[in-house]
Amino acid sequence: MSYPGDVVQLQMCVLFLFSEKVAIKILDKAKLDRKTQRLLSREISNMEKLHHPNIIRLYEVVETLSKLHLVMEYAGGGELFTKISTEGKLLELIPIFPLVLQHENNIIHRDLKAENVFYTSNTCVKVGDFGFSTISRRDETLNTFCGSPPYAAPELFRDENYVGIYVDIWALGILLYFMTTGIMPFRADTVAKLKKCILEGTYSLPPCLSETCQKLIKGVLQPVPTERYSVKLIMNSEWMQGIQLVLTPALLLWQQRLSPR
């Protein structure tokens, strides 16, 4: 979630904390309205619950009379979006797609996109910005439209109640497509036209993509939410099996915790 410019001093201060670089987001408490306070409180609460090798850590919240300081893990490599926009598509064999794993805690991100994925090193990426996140079980539905329209699932544009994990999985499918092609599957010059494209569900898959990658994208970008690949199917897909050799041991351990489900 992007807070209004006059609320956040988005000078991402870089300090050394216990010999480690950290980033500090500084918010002006006097300029936080009730809605922003609620979203910020939820963001802090959810980030405190998440300890995963591919999620930006929130180390500390420091409050003064006028300011709120969020001390977070420093991602010096910048956004995934910037890297793809400037350098082009990524190789398929890169350990980014397992970002879906925050659902282990029933935490739904609701704003997964390349702009919210950050490089902490040349080979490690992490999800950040949990401003729209919420806790939602698989049998619960939500009704607030959150996130960026190009990543929005069809049910969001139909103004339906939705299951959070299905919306995040759709966004991951868009992200995978963008990563491996350098372009978005649904493109338009207005939100109304974009909505029409997404509801029609028509997109093309470049022949340069491997068959296993194409199969995974098709399985995730299913118009009917319940027909989309589950986390288990994603993790056990042929494409994911092919990149396991480059996954870190910590991420593999986390994946094994999910596999019986």
N, C-alpha and C positions, 0 to 999 in steps of 0.2 A: 504494500500500500504506500502511495506517495502522500506524505503529509504536506499541507500548504506551506509555501516557502517561508512565510513569516512565522511559522510555528517551529520549524526545525532549522537550526544553524548547521546546515549540511556541509560544514567543513568537517570532513571525517578526520578528526584528530588522530594522529598516530603517536602512541606512546609505547614505552617499554614496560611491561608488567611481568614481573618474575622472568626477566630476560626474554620476553616474547612480545612481538608487536601486537597491538590491539587497535581497534577502531572505536571511536566514541561518537555516538549520535547524541546531539544535545538538543533538547526540546524546551521551548519556553512554556512553562505551566500556565501562565496568564492567558495564553492564546489557544489553549485547548478547550474546544467546546465539548458538550457531553458526549456526542457521538464519537468524536476523536478520542476522548478519554476511555470510552468503552472499548474501542478497537485496539487502542494501545495496551490497555490492561490485558486483553485477550492475547495480543501478540506476545507480551512478556510472559504470561502464564504458559502459553504453549511452547515457546522457545526454551523455557526452563525445564520442560519435560523431555526435550529432545537431545539425545546424546548419540550421534550417529556420524560416521566418518565422512558423509556427504551432505551434512547440514551445518550451516554457520552456527557456531556456539554463541550463546549469550552468557558471558562470564559474571556480570555484576550489574546491578541497577543502583545508581547513586543519586539520591534526591537531596536538593538544597531548597531553600525557601522559594526560589524563583525558577530553578531549572531541574530537569530530569536528564540524567546521563545514562545512556545504555552502553555498557562496555562489552564489545563484541569481538569475535575473531576477525582478524584483518585479512581481507582478500585482495592482495596487492596486484593480482593479475588482471583485474577488471572483469567485465561482464562477458558471458558467452555470446550474447547478441553482438557486441562490438567486435569480438574476434571473428565471428562468421561473416559479419558485414564487411570487414576490412580484408580478411584473408581468404574468404570463401568457405565452401562446405568442408566438414571434417571427414576424416576417414571413418568408415563404419566401425572398425575395431578400436573403439575408445570407450572407457568405462564411465559413461555419463548416464545412460538410461536408467540404472537402478535407483534413481532419485525418488521413485515411487514409495520407497520403504518407510517414509514417515507415517504411513497408515498403521504401522505396528501399534501406535498409541491412540488409534481412532482420531488422529488429528488430520483434518482435511485442509490443504493449503489454499485452494480456490483462486490462486493467482500464479500458477506455474507457467513460466514463459522464459525465453532465453535471457531477458533482461533481469530476471531474478535468480539466475544461475551464475556463480562467480568462481573465478580461478584463484585458488590460494597458492598454486604453484603451476608450473607448465603442464603438469599431468594430473592435477587434482582439482575437481570442481565440486562446488557445494551450493545447495539451495539456501537462499536467504529470503528476507522480506515476508514475514508471516503476519502482516497487518490484516489480511482478510481471513486468516485461518480460524477454524472453529473445531470443536470436538463433536463428533457425530458418529453414532454407531451405524452399522450397515442396515439396520431396520428402521432408521430414522430418515425423515426427509427435511430438506431445507427449502427456502423460498426466496432468498435474496440473490439478485444477480450480482456476481462479483467477478473481478478479473478483467482481462483484456479481450475485446470482441473477436480478434483473429484466432484466439485460443478457446473461445466459448463453445461448449457442446450444444447440439441442436435443441435439447430440452430447455436450455436457458432462454433461447430465442422464442420458444413456444410458451413462455411464461408459465411453465409447469413447476410443481414441486419436484425436487430432484434429490437423488441420493449422492452425497458428496463424493464418495470414492469414484463413482462413474464419471463425474465431471473432471476430476483430477486425472483419471486414466485417459480420457479424451485429450486433455491438454498435453499429456505426455506423448500421445501419438502425433500431435501437431509439432511438438518439440523435436521428436525423432525425425520427422519429415524435414523440418528446417535444418537440423544438424547435418543430415546426410545429402541434402540437395542444395542448400543455400538459399532456398526460396520457400514461401509458404504454400500449403496446398490450396487454401481458399484465399483469393485476392480480389479486392474491389476498391473503388475510389470513394465509396460512401458506406456508412454502416448499414444502410438499408439494402444496398446491393450485396454487401458481405453476408448479411443475414440470409438473403435469398440463396446465395451460393452454398452456405453451410446447411440450410434446410433441404436443399436439393441433393446435397451429399456427393456431388460430382467433382472428382479431381483425377489427375493423371499421375502415374508413377513412372519416373524416368527409367529407361531400360538399363542404365548404368548401375542401378541398385541391385544387389544380390537378391536371389529369389527368397532367401530366408528373411531378409530385411523387408522386402515387399509384403511377404506373408504376415509379418508382425504388424506392419503399419495397417494393413487391411483388417487384421483382427482387432486392433485397438480402435480404429476410426469407424466403428459400426454405428449407424444412426440410432438403433434401438439400444438404450443403455445396458439392459440385461444381456445383450448379445456380445458386448465388448469383452475382450480378453480380461480375465481376472488377474490379480497380482501373481497368483501361482502359475497361470498359463504364460504370462509374460516372462517370468523368471525361468520357466522350463522350455521356452520357445527355442527353436534351432538357432536363431540369431544370438540369443543370450547365451546359449551353451557355447557358441563359437567365440564369445569374448571373455569367457570366464578365465582364460589363461592370463588375461591382463588385469583382472580385478585384484584389488589388494586383499591380503588375508583377512583383515578386519571386516571388509565388505562381504567376503564369502561367508564368514561366520554369521553375519547378520542375515544373509540370504538363507542359510541352512535353518535358521530359527523360523523362517516363514514357510519353508517348503512343505511341512506336513499339513498345512491348512488347506 
